[in-house]
Amino acid sequence: MADYQPGKMDIRVQEKTFAGFVRFVTYAVVAIVIFLVFLALANG
C-alpha cells in the first residue's frame, strides 16, 4: 500500500458531484421562491 501524500488524490468525481449538488440546490431555491411569490400574488 502506498504512503499517503496530501494533494495527490484524484478528486474529479467528488468535484463533479458537488457541482451537481450546488446546481440542484440553486434550482430548488429559485423554484421555491417563485412558488412562494405565486402563492402571495394568488392569495392577495
Chimera marker file (.cmm) of the C-alpha trace (Angstrom):
<marker_set name="trace">
<marker id="1" x="0.000" y="0.000" z="0.000" r="1" g="1" b="0" radius="0.5"/>
<marker id="2" x="1.351" y="3.416" z="-0.963" r="1" g="1" b="0" radius="0.5"/>
<marker id="3" x="2.041" y="6.068" z="1.630" r="1" g="1" b="0" radius="0.5"/>
<marker id="4" x="-0.485" y="8.885" z="1.911" r="1" g="1" b="0" radius="0.5"/>
<marker id="5" x="0.569" y="12.048" z="0.106" r="1" g="1" b="0" radius="0.5"/>
<marker id="6" x="-1.579" y="15.163" z="0.694" r="1" g="1" b="0" radius="0.5"/>
<marker id="7" x="-2.828" y="16.749" z="-2.521" r="1" g="1" b="0" radius="0.5"/>
<marker id="8" x="-2.161" y="13.734" z="-4.744" r="1" g="1" b="0" radius="0.5"/>
<marker id="9" x="-5.650" y="12.171" z="-4.741" r="1" g="1" b="0" radius="0.5"/>
<marker id="10" x="-7.816" y="12.416" z="-7.869" r="1" g="1" b="0" radius="0.5"/>
<marker id="11" x="-10.967" y="14.243" z="-6.729" r="1" g="1" b="0" radius="0.5"/>
<marker id="12" x="-12.606" y="14.983" z="-10.093" r="1" g="1" b="0" radius="0.5"/>
<marker id="13" x="-15.581" y="12.732" z="-9.311" r="1" g="1" b="0" radius="0.5"/>
<marker id="14" x="-16.160" y="14.417" z="-5.949" r="1" g="1" b="0" radius="0.5"/>
<marker id="15" x="-15.889" y="17.880" z="-7.534" r="1" g="1" b="0" radius="0.5"/>
<marker id="16" x="-18.388" y="16.915" z="-10.251" r="1" g="1" b="0" radius="0.5"/>
<marker id="17" x="-20.806" y="15.523" z="-7.641" r="1" g="1" b="0" radius="0.5"/>
<marker id="18" x="-20.516" y="18.656" z="-5.506" r="1" g="1" b="0" radius="0.5"/>
<marker id="19" x="-21.087" y="20.911" z="-8.535" r="1" g="1" b="0" radius="0.5"/>
<marker id="20" x="-24.227" y="18.935" z="-9.381" r="1" g="1" b="0" radius="0.5"/>
<marker id="21" x="-25.443" y="19.229" z="-5.788" r="1" g="1" b="0" radius="0.5"/>
<marker id="22" x="-24.884" y="23.005" z="-5.772" r="1" g="1" b="0" radius="0.5"/>
<marker id="23" x="-26.715" y="23.331" z="-9.111" r="1" g="1" b="0" radius="0.5"/>
<marker id="24" x="-29.648" y="21.265" z="-7.785" r="1" g="1" b="0" radius="0.5"/>
<marker id="25" x="-29.891" y="23.346" z="-4.590" r="1" g="1" b="0" radius="0.5"/>
<marker id="26" x="-29.751" y="26.579" z="-6.593" r="1" g="1" b="0" radius="0.5"/>
<marker id="27" x="-32.572" y="25.484" z="-8.904" r="1" g="1" b="0" radius="0.5"/>
<marker id="28" x="-34.617" y="24.229" z="-5.939" r="1" g="1" b="0" radius="0.5"/>
<marker id="29" x="-34.276" y="27.538" z="-4.085" r="1" g="1" b="0" radius="0.5"/>
<marker id="30" x="-35.267" y="29.507" z="-7.195" r="1" g="1" b="0" radius="0.5"/>
<marker id="31" x="-38.281" y="27.243" z="-7.738" r="1" g="1" b="0" radius="0.5"/>
<marker id="32" x="-39.368" y="27.624" z="-4.108" r="1" g="1" b="0" radius="0.5"/>
<marker id="33" x="-39.059" y="31.415" z="-4.244" r="1" g="1" b="0" radius="0.5"/>
<marker id="34" x="-41.088" y="31.554" z="-7.465" r="1" g="1" b="0" radius="0.5"/>
<marker id="35" x="-43.715" y="29.293" z="-5.886" r="1" g="1" b="0" radius="0.5"/>
<marker id="36" x="-43.918" y="31.484" z="-2.776" r="1" g="1" b="0" radius="0.5"/>
<marker id="37" x="-44.287" y="34.641" z="-4.882" r="1" g="1" b="0" radius="0.5"/>
<marker id="38" x="-47.048" y="32.938" z="-6.863" r="1" g="1" b="0" radius="0.5"/>
<marker id="39" x="-48.826" y="31.987" z="-3.639" r="1" g="1" b="0" radius="0.5"/>
<marker id="40" x="-48.539" y="35.532" z="-2.321" r="1" g="1" b="0" radius="0.5"/>
<marker id="41" x="-49.955" y="37.002" z="-5.542" r="1" g="1" b="0" radius="0.5"/>
<marker id="42" x="-52.734" y="34.432" z="-5.871" r="1" g="1" b="0" radius="0.5"/>
<marker id="43" x="-53.812" y="34.921" z="-2.264" r="1" g="1" b="0" radius="0.5"/>
<marker id="44" x="-53.769" y="38.723" z="-2.452" r="1" g="1" b="0" radius="0.5"/>
<link id1="1" id2="2" r="1" g="1" b="0" radius="0.2"/>
<link id1="2" id2="3" r="1" g="1" b="0" radius="0.2"/>
<link id1="3" id2="4" r="1" g="1" b="0" radius="0.2"/>
<link id1="4" id2="5" r="1" g="1" b="0" radius="0.2"/>
<link id1="5" id2="6" r="1" g="1" b="0" radius="0.2"/>
<link id1="6" id2="7" r="1" g="1" b="0" radius="0.2"/>
<link id1="7" id2="8" r="1" g="1" b="0" radius="0.2"/>
<link id1="8" id2="9" r="1" g="1" b="0" radius="0.2"/>
<link id1="9" id2="10" r="1" g="1" b="0" radius="0.2"/>
<link id1="10" id2="11" r="1" g="1" b="0" radius="0.2"/>
<link id1="11" id2="12" r="1" g="1" b="0" radius="0.2"/>
<link id1="12" id2="13" r="1" g="1" b="0" radius="0.2"/>
<link id1="13" id2="14" r="1" g="1" b="0" radius="0.2"/>
<link id1="14" id2="15" r="1" g="1" b="0" radius="0.2"/>
<link id1="15" id2="16" r="1" g="1" b="0" radius="0.2"/>
<link id1="16" id2="17" r="1" g="1" b="0" radius="0.2"/>
<link id1="17" id2="18" r="1" g="1" b="0" radius="0.2"/>
<link id1="18" id2="19" r="1" g="1" b="0" radius="0.2"/>
<link id1="19" id2="20" r="1" g="1" b="0" radius="0.2"/>
<link id1="20" id2="21" r="1" g="1" b="0" radius="0.2"/>
<link id1="21" id2="22" r="1" g="1" b="0" radius="0.2"/>
<link id1="22" id2="23" r="1" g="1" b="0" radius="0.2"/>
<link id1="23" id2="24" r="1" g="1" b="0" radius="0.2"/>
<link id1="24" id2="25" r="1" g="1" b="0" radius="0.2"/>
<link id1="25" id2="26" r="1" g="1" b="0" radius="0.2"/>
<link id1="26" id2="27" r="1" g="1" b="0" radius="0.2"/>
<link id1="27" id2="28" r="1" g="1" b="0" radius="0.2"/>
<link id1="28" id2="29" r="1" g="1" b="0" radius="0.2"/>
<link id1="29" id2="30" r="1" g="1" b="0" radius="0.2"/>
<link id1="30" id2="31" r="1" g="1" b="0" radius="0.2"/>
<link id1="31" id2="32" r="1" g="1" b="0" radius="0.2"/>
<link id1="32" id2="33" r="1" g="1" b="0" radius="0.2"/>
<link id1="33" id2="34" r="1" g="1" b="0" radius="0.2"/>
<link id1="34" id2="35" r="1" g="1" b="0" radius="0.2"/>
<link id1="35" id2="36" r="1" g="1" b="0" radius="0.2"/>
<link id1="36" id2="37" r="1" g="1" b="0" radius="0.2"/>
<link id1="37" id2="38" r="1" g="1" b="0" radius="0.2"/>
<link id1="38" id2="39" r="1" g="1" b="0" radius="0.2"/>
<link id1="39" id2="40" r="1" g="1" b="0" radius="0.2"/>
<link id1="40" id2="41" r="1" g="1" b="0" radius="0.2"/>
<link id1="41" id2="42" r="1" g="1" b="0" radius="0.2"/>
<link id1="42" id2="43" r="1" g="1" b="0" radius="0.2"/>
<link id1="43" id2="44" r="1" g="1" b="0" radius="0.2"/>
</marker_set>
